[in-house]
Amino acid sequence: MKVYLAPMAGVTNRPFRLLCNEQGCDITVTEMISAKALSYNNARTLGMLETNKYLTNHYPLTAQFFGREPALMANAARIAESMGFDAIDVNMGCPAPKIVKNGEGSALLKEPALAGLIVEAMSKAVTIPVSAKIRSGYDANHINAVEIAKILESSGASSIVVHPRTKDQFYHGKADWHIIKSVKLSVEIPVIANGDIDSPEAARAVCNQTNCDGVMIGRAALGNPWIFSRVKKFLSTGELLPEPSANDKINMALRHCAMMKDKIFEMRKHVSWYIKTMEGATAARVAINSAVTLKQMENILTELGSRANHTP
């Protein structure tokens, strides 16, 4: 059973992906990347396409793109393949208003034929697999994940990730895993379950309920890359590994800081996630958000860890 890290804007850059890989994550995905911006050689967009190509340990990496123009999406796929990515994913689930208003992300759920044309164009443009990440539908009156999945399969999709919430739900309410099961029963290609998989027990439950081919973990991995090793162990042996200790969290946060180098503002949220359940986290978070160098941030973490280790 493969365990995936979900693409998350502003989160799944290379340092975080590598830490998740080390903890057992099988496949990671980039932040969603604009195919149109990439076609203009936008510097920030190109910077988001950091691959594993030159690393000693190669971990499977997927580039995720959003857009609505098949030709531009196909060109983005070609660029990613040339850079050494192992697979491509199409974002058909992002509910952010700035994405949806342009007819991209989850807006494509309202245009199944166009969604199919995009996947077809991308699949024909590259030799690596092309998948898609969808939601249950645009809103409660248009639950069409099964219809979309069938079209994407016939258009050349290698697999489908299903997040069973509508666009209107964003990340609220409960994910309806029955929709994942319906998609699984309707297609022959692998179906990856996503949504409310926040523990090893939840991972096993969704597997049992849907017969999915893999699970994708998103928000539950924030400040918690250990969830991948814990999920994999539980799925394979039934053994529930312990939660990480305060010392584990501090050490991982320090490693993460070192890997982020000069990206202090991006690191602030990660540190907050690592320490959120620790004693003294509130005061430490205030100090971290005032830090102007990674060294200052590291000193705050070290002090917090020292106090945690001396707490009776």
Buried (B, 14 or more C-beta within 10 A) or exposed (E): BBBBBBBBEEBBBBBBBBBBBBBBBBBBBBBBBBBBBBBEEBEEBBEBBBBBEEEEEEBBBBBBBBBBBBEBBBBBBBBBBEBBBBBBBBBBBBBBEEBBEBBBBBBBBBBBEBBBBBBBBBBEBBEBBBBBBBBBBBBEEBBBBBBBBBBBBEBBBBBBBBBBBBBBBEEEEEBBBEBBBBBBEBBEBBBBBBBBBBBBEBBBBBBEEBEBBBBBBBBBBBBBBBBBBBBBBBBEEEEEBEEBEBEBBBBBBBBBBEBBEEBBEBBBBBBBBBBBEBEBBEEBBEBBEEBEEBEBBBEBBEBBBEBBEEEE
